[in-house]
């Protein structure tokens, strides 16, 4: 050891090299995905559907009466790099005695970015108009042999059930995601489906 080199100098050099090593490790990028199988899909959680207002206390309901619903989602990026939601589309349905059900809410989310290991909350609000349901039921023959009268009765039943949170909901949709830093991995498409009961206001 050089007796002329001050002790403080060795301590300074030691601390300098330690700091350089730590900063170097912190600045390292995660390993690059090499195949499409390395692209983890953005996870889609349906947080719930909310009814934001009440219906009239009793019939007769008006054609312009409206119920407002909001669907809430939480999207999570499990990747070690930025993810892009290319698109998300969904429908919220309730049972009406037919195979297809009654759609009470539908929407789509435009492209959005989610940081590595991050989350994104997204909601969609839309009014549901009584008169529009009546026209749909009449065209679809939901009233059965009773025709328009039967359709009107079914709509009234639906409206009262929706206002009382007595129908089970089905949320169906699809989401497409990609990693912008690795475009060669392409776009991944997934479908999701959730059943639940509307919570009380």
ABEGO torsion letter per residue (X at the ends): XBAABBAAAAAAAAAAAAAAAAAAAAABBBBBBABAAABBBBBBBBAEBBBABBBBABOBBBAABBBBBBBBBBBBBABABBBBBABBBBBBBBBAGBAAEBBABBBBBBBBBBBBGBBBBBBBBBBBBAAAAAAAAAAAGAAEAAEAAAAAAAAAAAAAAAAAGABBBBBBBBBBBBBAABAAAEBBBBBBBBBBBBBBX
